[in-house]
């Protein structure tokens, strides 16, 4: 009996070792896990923890010696969570931390020059995490794409300005927009290490939803982001027309927050600002008001999103942009799609699929964020996953296939071929500014049709800018 137990333990240990997968990155060696669907690396630090003197500073590179296990997600960035354990609006429950600059990778087991997609989550810029179940990358890896999710600084820890910070910044150093600087650092890390995971560093798509989509749009209109990605997807943001906050105004609001935490306002020193407990900053970050997370610092951001697209200076890469049918965020997407058309191809979508069993609660169409588990093909991770039908899963497979087709497409492509032969042409004047309308079956429509949902229901109420 004892020999049998020893043999079983040896076999178990050998099996555990066989499940380990190793890669060498520019930061150090990683040990991830081989699953049935992917090689998965969780909780990979892409920058030093933004603590102490690195709070409200651009992310700094890091390295380690020896092997680092990457089988556990890193902490979400500091945010309000429910003491009772219920997920907040960003899908996060439990503890969060100021030490949070981690990313996660799902890679096909035998990937070679696979396209890479980098996801920026939504949550109003104050909530969320790259580890939420709906964002897991098994389906992308299954279909030949390396999927990366990441955490970025939130709330007043991610978007903040103050006279002391401005005075201390070095020449050309980004200010205020620390969430965008985090995303740029992660994209730079992905570029440098894509090949280690079987990815193509010359085919990186950055995509996001809501606040994450606002970040994508800000990256597209940031001179500091050039060369960090090759394609982009903007999903359901209401912030495209919203002007960024001028630096003087941002500094004044930062001084108000300093006063709120007991410091001498605009006269507070860097040391005083960085000594405030991070939880106190998060609890009072509503002092800053909506929109402050994007600041016109003259470096990261030199103009607002819509101005950048209207003036034709946005980074010119293939783009997918769209909304859901009952969120009232169509106007900005239509304008950006039109401004971007003279450059690289632009694909527009309108997501209008409501499961039959969900129609009583969603009579006017799909609410904000309703497309996410279809894009990721992660309906099983939805809190209502057990109620999903074969038809729901079939819709998810079709929608997901279009995102995969975009990631795999050549830069010069002007049409995408999705599952079951659905052909999605880029938006141009010859096809009436075509739009893919994702319902029970995808079909092509025209941008002009989208003044109200295709099902004839009245459009949803216009959303306040909370991205």
N, C-alpha and C positions, 0 to 999 in steps of 0.2 A: 504494500500500500504506500509506504513512504517513498519507495523508488518511483512509483507511478506519479506521486505528487511532485517529486523533484523533476521528473521528465516533463510533466505538464507545465511546470514553472519555466523550465528551459525553453520549451516550445513557445510559451506565451511571451517570454522576453525576446526570443528571436522574431516572433511575429511583430512585436512592438517596434523592434529595430527596422524590420522590413518596411514598416509604415512610415518611417522617417524619410524625408527628402531634404537634400542640402543644396544650397546655392551660395555662391560667393558674391557679395555686393561691394560697392565702393565704401560702405560703412563697416563691413565685417561679414563673417559667415553666419548664415541662418539655417536653422533646422525646422522645417515645417512638417506637415502631415499629408500623406497620400490618402485621399478618400476615393470612393467609387467614381466620383465625378471629376476630381481635380486635385492638383497639388495646391495646398492651402497654407498660407503664411499669415498669421494673425499677430496684431500688436507689434508691428515693425516700426521702430522710431525713425522718423525722417528728419528730425531736427532735435536739438537739445531741448529739455523741458523749459518752457518760458517762465521761469521762476526767478525771484530776486531781481538781480540787475537785468534779466532778460524779459521781465514783464514789460509790455509796451515797447518791445524792441523787435526788429526783424529776426525771423528764425535763423538760428545758427547751426551749421553742420555738426555732425557728431560721428564718432566711430567707436568700435569696441574691439577687444582682442578675444580670441577663442570663439567658440560657437555660442550663439544666442538662440535659445528655443523661441519659436514663433508659433505657439499653439494656443495662445490665450489672447483675447481681444484686450487692447489697452483701454484705460478709463476714458469715458466720454469727457469732453471739455465741460468745465464748470457751468452748471445751469440749475434752474429751479426744478425740483422733482417732487412728486407726491410722497409724503411720509408714509402713506399707507401702501405704497408699492405699485400704484396704478401708473401705467405709462403716461408721460406728459404728451403735449402736442407734437413733439418730435420723435415719439416712440421710445423714450428713454425712461427707465425706472432704476432705482437704486443709486449708489454713490456716483459722483462725478468729481473731476479733479482739475486743478490748474495744470498739472502735468498730464498732457493729453495729446501731444502731437505724434500720433501713430497712424499707420495705414495698414491695410489688409490686402492680400493678393490671392486671387483664384486663377490658376493657370492650367491650361490643358496639359495632360500628362506628357505628351510627346510634342509639345509646341515647338515650332521653328518659324521665326519671323511672323508670328501671329499678330493681328491687330490688337492694340491696347486701348481700353476704355477706362477713364478715370472719373469717378462719381463724386459729386458735391451734393450733399443732402439738403433738404429744406427744413424749416422749423422757425421761420421768422427771424433768423439770425441770432436767436437766443436759446434754441433747443436743437437737439438732434445728435446723431452719432453715425459713423460709418459702419457700426456693427449691428444695426437694426435688421431683423430677420428678412424684411422685404427687400433689402439691398444685397443679400448674399449672391455670390457670383457663380453658383454651380451650373446654372443653365447657360450662362455666357461661356464658361470654360468648356462645357459639353459641346458647344457649337463653334469652338475654335477661337475664342476671344479671351485674352488676358484681362480680367476685371480687377480694378483697384478701387477701393473705397478708403476714405481718410477722414480724420477729425480736423477741424479748424477752430480757432478761438472764437468764442461767442460773446454776445452782449457787449458790455463796456470793456471787456478784456480783449475783444476782437476789433472794436472800432472806437477809438478814443484819441482825443487831442488835448493838449495842455501847453501853455507857454513854456514850461520847463522842458517838456519833451522836444518841442520845436527848437529851443535854444541849444540843446545837447546833440541834436542829430548831425551826423557827418554829411559832407557834400554828396548829393545824389541818393542819400539813404531814404527809403520809403518811410512815410509818416502816417499815422492815423489808421490806415487800412490794414491792420495786422492780420485779419482773416484772409484778405487777398494775398498778402505776403506769404502766409502759411500755404495757401493753395499753390503759389508759384514755387515755393521750396519743394513741395511734394511733387509737382510736375517735373521739376528739374531732377529730383531723385529718380523718378520713373524713367525719364529719358536716359539717365546715366546707367540704369540697371535693368532696362527692359530685356536686353538679350539674355541676362542671367535666368530669367523666367521663361524664355522662349518667345519673347515679344519682339516686335519691330519698333525700334526707337524712332523710325521715320513715319510711323502711322499711329499716332496717339490722338484719341478723341476725348475731349473733356466734355462732360455732360452733367446737368443738374436740374433740379426741380424747385420751384418756388424761390426761397432765399438762395438755394444753390444755383438756380437758373439765373438769378440776378448776379451772382458771382461770375458765372460764365460770361454774361453780357459785359460785366465790368472788365473781365480779363480780355475780352475781344476789343475793348476800347482803352486798354492800358498799354502805353509804350513799353513798359517794363516786362510785359508778357510775351513779346514777340519771340518766336522760335521755340516756345515751350509746348505747343500742340499743333496738330495738323487739321483737325476737324472739330466741330462744336455742335452741341445740342442744347437748346433752350426750351425747357418744359414748364409752362404755366407760371410765369412771373407777372405780377401786376406792377412791377417797379420800373419797367422800361422807360416810361415817360417822366419818371420822378427825378427832378434835379438833385444832383449830389449837393452835399453841404459845403459851403465855402469854408476855408480854413479858419478865418477869423471867428465865424459863428461856432465852428466846432470847438475851438479853444475856449470860447466863452462858456459853452455848455460843459466842457470838461472842468472848468473852474467851478461851475455850479455843483458838479458831482463832488469835487474836492471839498467844498463847503459842507455838503450833505454828509460826508463821512468825518467831519470834524477838523478838517485842515484849513489853512488860511487861503482858500480860494485860488485865485490866479498867482498868488505869491508862494504857493506850496512848492517845496523842492522835490527833485526826483526821488531822493531818499525817502521823503515823507510819503509820496505817492505810492512807491513800491513797498512800503512797510505796512500799508493798510491790508488787513486780512482780505483775501480774495473773495470770500463769501460776502463780506460787507459791500464790496464793489458790485457783485452780482445782484444783491438784494436792493441796491439803490440805482441800478443802471437805467431804470425807467425815467430818471431825471433827464437823461439825454434825449428822450423823445424819438419818434419814428424817423428813419432816414439817415441818422447820424453814422450808421455803419459804413456808408460810402462818403469819403471826405475828399474834397479837391485839394490835395496836398501839393500839386504841381509836379509830382514825381510818379507815384503809382497811378494817380488819376489826375489828368489835366483837363478833362471835360466830362460832362454827364453822358450817360449811355446814349440817349437819343441824339444828342448833338454829334457824338462820334460817328454814328451810323449816317445821320443826315448829311454830314460833311464829307463822307466817303473815306474817313481815315481809320475805320475799324479794321482790325486784322482780317485779311481776306482769305478765309478758308471755307470749305464746304460746310453748310449749316442746315440742321433740322430745327424748326421752331414750331410751336403749337400750343394749344390749350385744350381743356376739357369743356364739355358743352354747357355746364351750369356753374361757372365760376366768375363770369363777367370780366375776363381778362383778355379779351380778343383784340381790342383796338391797338394796344402797343405792339402785339405780335404781328399784326397785319402791317403796321408801319415799318417795323424793322425788316420784315421779309421783303417789302417793296424796296426799301433803301438798299438792301444787300444784293438784290437781283443783278445789277450790272457786273458784279464780280463773280466769285466762285459760285457753283450751283447752290440753290436754296430749295429745300423741301419743306413744305408746310403740312401740318396734320391737324385734325380736329377729332378728339376722342369722345365718342358718343355711345359707348356700350354700357348699359346697365343690366345686370343679371335679372332675369324675370322675378326671382324671389326678393330682389332688392327694390323693385319699382315702387312699392308703397312708401318707402322712406326717401326715394329719390325720383319724384314724379317729373321733374323738369330737366333731368339729364344727370350728367356725371359731375360730382362735386370736386372741389380742389383736391389734388393728390390721388384721385381715383384711378389714374392710369398706371401708377407706379408698379403694382404687382403684376400687371400685364406686360409692361416693358421688361421687367426682370424675370418674368415667368416664375414667380414665387407665390402664386395664389395659395399654396399650402401653408405658407407662413402667415397669411392674413388671419386676424382674430376670428373671422367667420369662415375659415378654410374648410371646415367640415361640411359647410352648406354649398360649396362650389360644385357645379355640375360639369359633366363632360363638355357641354357647350362652352361654359366659361373657360375651361382649360384650353379648348380649341382656339378661342379668341386670343388668349394669352400667347399661345404658340405663334399665331399669325403676327401679332403686334411685335413680339420679341424678335421674330425673324427679320422684320424691317430694320430694327436697330442694329442687328448683326450684319445685315446686308450693307448698311451705311458704313459700319466700321471696316468692313472688308473691301469696300468700293475703291477703285482708283480715284485719284484726285480729279481727273478729267471726266469722270462718269456723270451722265446727265439723267440717268434713270436707275432705280433700284428694283431688283427682282426679289420679292419676298416669298414666303411659303405659299404653296399651291398656285404658283405662277402669277400672283398679283404684281403688276408692274406699276411702280410709283415714279412718275416723271418729276423732274425738278420743275419748280414754278417759273413760268415765263409767259410772255405775252401771246405766244402762238397757241398755248393750250388754255388760255383764259385764267392764268395764274392758278394752276391745278393745286388741289388740296386732297390729301388722303383722308377720307372720313372713315374712322374705325368704328364700325358698329358690329352687328352679328357677323356680317361679312364686310370686308373692306371694299370701298368703292371710291371712285374719283369724283370730286366736285370742283367747284370754282370758289375762289376767295370771296367773290361778291355774294355767294349764297349764305355766308356765315354771319350775316347781320342778325339772324336768329337761329336757334338750333334747328337742324334738318328735320327733326321730328315734329316741328310745328309748335312746340311749347314756347312760351315767352322766354327770353334770355334771363339768366340769373341776375341778381342784383350786382351792381358794380362794387367790387371789393375795395376796401381801403387798402392803402399800401402798407402791407405788413411783411413784406419780404426783406 
